[in-house]
């Protein structure tokens, strides 16, 4: 791939994630509204909300430092970097040799750490409470994520995400293997935890005693809140994009050419929309777990990942 083609591929993937993140939230909200018997807002309402927030005044606490100001920027920046490097539309994205699964996921989660630090920086009770809860969830979810990636990497002899996707295309039996199924189940639980979806967190709640993510962004307003909302939606699209390409890699562009690339974009949008719709349907019929029950769910995710890793080693 030439330098120009690599730049175009990276830019298109970034644009797809930038626009697709808010639209995915709109689709999920619309699905929930229909299932709950409500009309609901248009699927483009999140984009309108972002446009309105950008025009609002930026307000920041007097006691906040540069950490508070840089939190949303870091959140969006890490999502943009991963969007340009991850194999979302094509199996050969820019710098695909360096698209290590461990590195991509933890660069993405770096934004969560800065967001938690930003909430602590304000010195408010709710910010500290939300940060504490978010870091507790992260500390429980990330070991499961590590072991899940390891379980997928052992049969393919690599942790490179692009290579894992290509291996699934070339050898479909790897996708149906017990190790991959267990690891992907654990990865799904981690996605729900890290993106603040039910049953870990309720993204539509404003009840202070149950908030996790919303408590961390209470002090943001205007463009800062727009960046935070955009970054979270981009991160959800990226995690779901990685998941669907590992579960069903068919349709991703595995050959050079604009036609294959356009087909890969369309298939990615369709697969992520189906995954987001499934999560929205699941949320309608489930309730948020109590905080002290979350370790049980995340421990279950770790056990799934560990079983997947053990199975991968035994059947190698």
C-alpha positions in Angstrom: 0.0 0.0 0.0 1.4 3.4 -1.0 1.7 6.2 1.5 -1.1 8.2 -0.1 -3.4 5.1 0.0 -2.5 4.5 3.6 -3.4 8.1 4.5 -6.7 7.9 2.7 -7.6 4.6 4.4 -6.7 6.0 7.8 -8.7 9.2 7.2 -11.8 7.4 6.0 -11.8 5.1 9.0 -11.5 8.1 11.3 -14.4 9.8 9.6 -16.5 6.7 9.7 -15.9 6.4 13.5 -16.4 10.2 14.1 -19.8 10.2 12.4 -20.8 6.7 13.2 -20.3 7.1 17.0 -23.1 9.6 17.6 -25.3 7.9 15.0 -24.9 4.6 16.7 -26.1 6.1 20.0 -29.1 7.5 18.1 -29.9 4.1 16.7 -29.7 2.5 20.1 -31.9 5.1 21.7 -34.4 4.8 18.9 -34.5 1.0 19.3 -35.1 1.3 23.1 -37.8 3.9 22.5 -39.7 1.7 20.1 -39.5 -1.3 22.3 -40.7 0.8 25.3 -43.7 2.1 23.4 -42.3 5.6 22.8 -41.7 7.5 19.6 -38.3 8.6 20.6 -36.0 11.1 19.0 -34.5 10.9 15.5 -31.3 8.9 15.1 -29.4 12.1 14.1 -30.4 13.8 17.4 -26.9 13.1 19.0 -25.3 15.0 16.1 -27.7 17.9 16.7 -26.9 17.8 20.4 -23.1 17.9 19.7 -23.6 20.9 17.3 -25.6 22.7 20.0 -23.0 22.0 22.7 -20.2 23.4 20.6 -22.0 26.7 20.5 -22.5 26.9 24.2 -20.2 28.7 26.7 -17.3 26.7 28.1 -17.4 26.6 31.9 -14.7 25.2 34.1 -14.3 25.1 37.9 -11.9 27.7 39.3 -10.0 25.0 41.2 -9.5 22.8 38.2 -6.0 22.5 36.6 -4.9 21.6 33.1 -5.8 18.0 33.7 -9.5 18.9 33.6 -9.1 20.8 30.4 -7.1 18.0 28.7 -9.3 15.1 29.7 -11.8 15.4 26.8 -9.0 16.1 24.3 -7.1 13.0 25.4 -10.3 10.9 25.2 -11.0 11.9 21.6 -7.4 11.9 20.6 -6.9 8.2 21.7 -10.1 7.2 19.9 -8.9 9.0 16.7 -5.5 7.2 16.9 -7.1 3.8 17.3 -9.6 4.5 14.5 -6.8 5.2 12.1 -4.8 2.1 13.0 -7.3 -0.6 13.8 -8.5 -3.1 11.1 -12.1 -1.9 10.8 -12.8 -1.4 7.1 -9.7 -3.3 5.8 -7.4 -6.0 7.0 -4.4 -3.9 6.0 -4.9 -0.5 7.7 -2.0 2.0 8.0 0.9 0.6 10.1 -1.0 -2.7 10.4 2.3 -4.3 11.4 2.1 -2.3 14.6 -1.6 -2.8 15.3 -1.1 -5.0 18.3 -4.4 -5.9 20.0 -3.0 -5.2 23.5 -1.6 -1.8 22.4 -4.8 -0.7 20.6 -7.1 -1.5 23.4 -5.1 0.0 26.1 -4.4 3.2 24.1 -8.2 3.4 23.8 -8.7 2.9 27.5 -6.1 5.5 28.3 -8.9 8.1 27.6 -10.9 6.6 30.5 -8.0 7.1 32.9 -7.6 10.8 31.9 -11.4 11.3 32.2 -11.3 9.8 35.8 -8.3 12.1 36.6 -10.2 15.1 35.3 -13.2 14.3 37.5 -10.9 14.0 40.5 -9.3 17.3 39.6 -12.5 19.2 40.2 -12.5 18.2 43.9 -16.3 17.7 43.9 -17.9 14.7 45.8 -19.7 13.3 42.7 -16.6 13.5 40.5 -14.6 11.6 43.1 -17.3 9.1 43.5 -17.7 8.5 39.8 -13.9 8.2 39.3 -13.6 5.8 42.2 -16.3 3.6 40.8 -15.0 3.8 37.2 -11.5 2.8 38.3 -12.9 -0.1 40.4 -14.8 -1.4 37.3 -11.6 -0.9 35.2 -9.4 -2.8 37.7 -11.8 -5.7 37.6 -12.5 -5.7 33.8 -8.9 -5.2 32.4 -7.5 -8.5 33.7 -10.3 -10.2 31.9 -9.5 -8.2 28.8 -5.8 -9.2 29.0 -6.5 -12.9 29.3 -9.2 -12.7 26.6 -6.7 -11.2 24.1 -4.2 -13.9 25.2 -6.7 -16.6 24.5 -7.3 -15.3 21.0 -3.5 -14.8 20.4 -2.4 -18.3 21.3 -4.0 -20.3 18.4 -3.0 -17.6 15.9 0.6 -17.3 17.3 0.2 -13.5 17.3 -1.5 -10.6 19.1 -1.7 -8.5 16.0 -5.3 -7.6 15.5 -5.1 -7.4 11.7 -3.5 -10.8 11.6 -6.2 -12.2 13.9 -8.9 -10.9 11.5 -7.1 -12.3 8.5 -6.7 -15.7 10.3 -10.5 -15.8 10.9 -11.1 -15.2 7.2 -8.6 -17.9 6.1 -9.5 -20.4 8.8 -13.2 -20.0 9.9 -12.8 -23.0 12.2 -10.7 -20.7 14.5 -13.8 -18.5 15.0 -15.9 -21.5 16.1 -13.2 -22.9 18.4 -14.1 -23.0 22.1 -11.2 -20.8 23.0 -12.3 -18.0 20.6 -15.9 -18.2 21.7 -15.0 -18.0 25.4 -12.6 -15.1 24.8 -15.1 -13.2 22.8 -17.8 -13.7 25.5 -15.4 -12.2 28.0 -14.6 -9.4 25.6 -18.3 -8.5 25.2 -18.6 -8.3 29.0 -15.6 -5.9 29.1 -17.1 -3.8 26.4 -20.4 -3.4 28.4 -18.3 -2.4 31.4 -15.9 0.0 29.8 -18.6 1.7 27.7 -20.9 2.2 30.7 -23.9 0.1 29.3 -26.4 -2.0 31.2 -26.2 -4.0 33.4 -22.9 -2.3 34.6 -24.1 1.4 34.3 -27.2 3.1 33.0 -26.2 5.7 30.4 -29.6 7.5 30.7 -29.7 7.8 34.4 -29.1 11.1 36.4 -29.6 9.6 39.9 -26.5 10.6 41.7 -26.2 7.5 43.9 -26.1 5.1 41.0 -24.1 7.1 38.4 -20.6 6.1 37.3 -19.8 7.7 33.9 -22.3 10.6 34.3 -20.8 11.5 37.7 -17.4 12.0 36.0 -18.7 14.5 33.4 -21.0 16.6 35.6 -18.7 19.5 35.7 -18.2 19.6 31.9 -20.2 22.1 29.7 -20.2 23.4 26.2 -17.5 22.2 23.8 -15.8 20.1 26.6 -19.0 18.1 27.1 -19.3 17.7 23.4 -15.8 16.3 23.2 -16.5 13.9 26.1 -19.8 12.7 24.5 -18.1 12.3 21.1 -15.1 10.4 22.6 -17.4 8.0 24.5 -19.5 7.2 21.4 -16.3 6.7 19.2 -14.9 4.3 21.8 -18.1 2.3 21.7 -18.0 2.1 17.9 -14.3 1.0 18.0 -14.8 -1.7 20.6 -17.9 -3.1 18.8 -16.0 -2.8 15.5 -13.2 -4.9 16.8 -15.7 -7.4 18.3 -17.7 -7.9 15.1 -14.6 -8.2 12.9 -13.4 -11.0 15.2 -16.8 -12.7 15.4 -17.7 -12.3 11.7 -14.8 -11.0 9.7 -16.5 -11.6 6.3 -17.1 -8.4 4.3 -14.0 -6.6 5.5 -11.8 -5.5 2.6 -9.0 -8.1 2.3 -7.9 -6.8 -1.2 -6.7 -3.5 -2.5 -9.1 -1.3 -4.5 -11.7 1.4 -3.9 -14.6 -1.0 -4.6 -13.5 -3.4 -1.9 -12.9 -0.6 0.5 -16.3 0.9 -0.1 -17.8 -2.5 0.5 -15.8 -2.9 3.7 -17.2 0.5 4.9 -20.8 -0.6 4.2 -20.4 -4.0 5.8 -18.7 -2.5 8.9 -21.6 0.0 9.3 -24.1 -2.9 9.0 -22.4 -5.2 11.5 -21.8 -2.5 14.1 -25.5 -1.4 13.7 -26.6 -4.9 14.3 -24.4 -5.3 17.4 -25.6 -1.9 18.8 -29.2 -2.9 18.2 -28.7 -6.2 20.0 -27.2 -4.4 23.0 -30.1 -1.9 23.0 -32.6 -4.8 22.9 -30.8 -6.5 25.7 -30.8 -3.3 27.8 -34.6 -3.0 27.5 -35.0 -6.4 29.2 -32.4 -6.1 31.9 -31.8 -3.9 34.9 -28.7 -2.3 36.3 -26.8 -4.4 38.8 -26.1 -3.1 42.3 -22.6 -1.9 42.7 -21.5 -4.7 45.0 -22.8 -7.2 42.4 -20.5 -5.9 39.6 -17.5 -7.9 40.8 -19.5 -11.1 40.3 -20.2 -10.2 36.6 -16.7 -9.1 35.9 -15.2 -12.1 37.7 -17.4 -14.2 35.4 -15.8 -12.5 32.4 -12.4 -13.2 33.8 -13.3 -16.9 34.3 -14.5 -17.1 30.7 -11.3 -15.6 29.4 -9.2 -17.9 31.6 -11.1 -20.9 30.4 -10.5 -19.7 26.8 -6.8 -19.3 27.4 -6.5 -22.8 29.0 -8.5 -24.3 26.2 -6.3 -22.6 23.6 -3.1 -24.0 25.3 -4.6 -27.5 25.6 -5.9 -27.8 22.0 -2.9 -26.0 20.4 
